Structures are given as C-alpha cells and as structure tokens.
Amino acid sequence: MEHPTEKVEQEAERIQIEVDKIFEMARSNNWSLEQFAVKVLAGATEFDLGYFAIGAQLIQNVTEIDGKSAIEVLKFLIFKVQQHDTLKIKQAQEMFFRGLIINKNKAEQRLAEQKQQQQISK
C-alpha cells in the first residue's frame, strides 16, 4: 500500500512538471509579464492545475499569506471572473503582474548572488 506521504510527493511532482511546462511555454513564446498575468488568470479560471498553482503562488508573493489562504483568494477571484466582474478581473491581473515582478526580482537576486559566489570561489 502506498504511504500518504508518497502520494503527496507524487502529486507535488506532477504539479511542478505542469508549472515548469507553463514557464517554458512563456519563455519560448516571449510572453510579456502582462501577457503571462492574463494567461495565468485565464488558465486558473479553467482550473488548469499548473496555472492554478502559479496563481496561488503569485498571490502569496504579493500578499505574503499562507498557501491555504492564497488558494481561497484565488477561488474567490475565479468566482468573480466567472461572474464577469471586470473590476475584480483587472485587480487579479494586476496582482498576478505584481507577483511576477516579485518572482523576476527574486530570480535576478539569486542569479547575482550565484555569480558573486562564483567570483569568490575563483
């Protein structure tokens, strides 16, 4: 019998693969951050697992709330999108855009730190 921890790990791996595919698609298609934010909201609204995971992470980036709360916020935003609440749609896209900016800044900071470590190692 499969241990519950193994099942969770397998599910997390599957979600990460989906997320990686989306980020690769964004890179290969040269999506702007604005385009990416719109696509994340659209994909999350369709309950695409990868986009849903990215949307929840972006909400966490912006709000610094826990993962469960971020999922609740995302579900609320999806409900508003389904109701065609244009104000909430715009707010969600802006939040995702800010979350992507935070991701980009963190990635650039990690890259700079790695380069600095490489220089120190030489």
C-alpha positions in Angstrom: 0.0 0.0 0.0 1.3 3.4 -0.9 2.2 5.7 2.0 0.2 9.0 2.1 3.4 11.0 2.1 4.5 9.3 -1.2 1.1 10.2 -2.8 1.5 13.9 -1.7 5.1 13.9 -3.1 4.0 12.4 -6.4 1.2 15.0 -6.7 3.6 17.8 -5.9 6.0 16.5 -8.6 3.2 16.3 -11.1 2.2 19.9 -10.3 5.8 21.1 -10.6 6.1 19.5 -14.0 2.9 21.3 -15.1 4.3 24.6 -13.7 7.6 24.1 -15.5 5.8 23.5 -18.8 3.9 26.7 -18.4 7.1 28.7 -17.6 8.9 27.1 -20.6 5.9 28.0 -22.9 6.0 31.6 -21.6 9.8 31.8 -22.3 9.6 30.2 -25.7 6.7 32.4 -26.8 8.3 35.6 -25.3 5.2 36.4 -23.2 5.4 39.8 -21.5 4.7 39.8 -17.8 1.3 41.4 -18.6 0.5 38.6 -21.1 1.6 36.0 -18.5 -0.6 37.5 -15.8 -3.6 37.4 -18.2 -2.9 33.8 -19.1 -2.4 32.7 -15.5 -5.8 34.1 -14.6 -7.5 32.5 -17.7 -5.8 29.2 -17.0 -6.7 29.2 -13.3 -10.3 30.1 -14.2 -10.3 26.9 -16.3 -8.9 25.1 -13.2 -5.8 24.1 -15.1 -3.6 22.7 -12.3 -0.4 24.4 -13.4 -1.9 27.8 -13.8 -3.9 27.4 -10.6 -0.6 26.6 -8.7 1.1 29.6 -10.3 -1.8 31.9 -9.5 -1.8 30.8 -5.8 2.0 31.3 -5.6 1.7 34.8 -7.2 -1.0 35.7 -4.6 1.4 34.5 -1.9 4.2 36.7 -3.3 2.1 39.8 -3.2 0.1 39.3 0.0 2.6 37.1 2.0 -0.4 35.0 3.2 -0.2 31.2 3.7 -0.8 28.8 0.9 -4.3 27.8 2.0 -5.4 31.4 2.3 -3.9 32.1 -1.2 -6.0 29.3 -2.6 -9.1 30.8 -1.1 -8.3 34.2 -2.5 -7.7 32.6 -5.9 -11.0 30.7 -5.7 -12.8 34.0 -4.9 -11.1 35.7 -7.9 -12.1 32.8 -10.2 -15.7 33.1 -9.0 -15.6 36.9 -9.8 -14.1 36.2 -13.2 -16.9 33.7 -13.9 -19.4 36.4 -13.0 -17.6 38.8 -15.4 -16.8 41.3 -12.7 -14.4 43.5 -14.7 -13.1 45.3 -11.7 -12.0 42.1 -10.0 -10.6 40.7 -13.2 -8.4 43.8 -13.6 -7.4 43.6 -9.9 -6.5 39.9 -10.3 -4.4 40.6 -13.4 -2.6 43.4 -11.6 -1.9 41.2 -8.6 -0.5 38.5 -10.8 1.6 41.0 -12.6 3.0 42.3 -9.3 3.6 38.7 -8.3 5.5 38.0 -11.5 7.6 41.2 -10.9 8.4 39.9 -7.4 9.4 36.5 -8.9 11.6 38.2 -11.5 13.3 40.3 -8.9 13.9 37.3 -6.6 15.3 35.3 -9.6 17.6 38.2 -10.6 18.8 38.5 -7.0 19.5 34.7 -6.7 21.4 34.9 -10.0 23.5 37.9 -8.8 24.3 36.0 -5.6 25.3 32.9 -7.5 27.6 35.0 -9.7 29.1 36.6 -6.6 29.7 33.2 -5.1 31.4 32.1 -8.3 33.7 35.1 -8.2 34.6 34.4 -4.6 35.3 30.8 -5.4 37.8 31.7 -8.1 
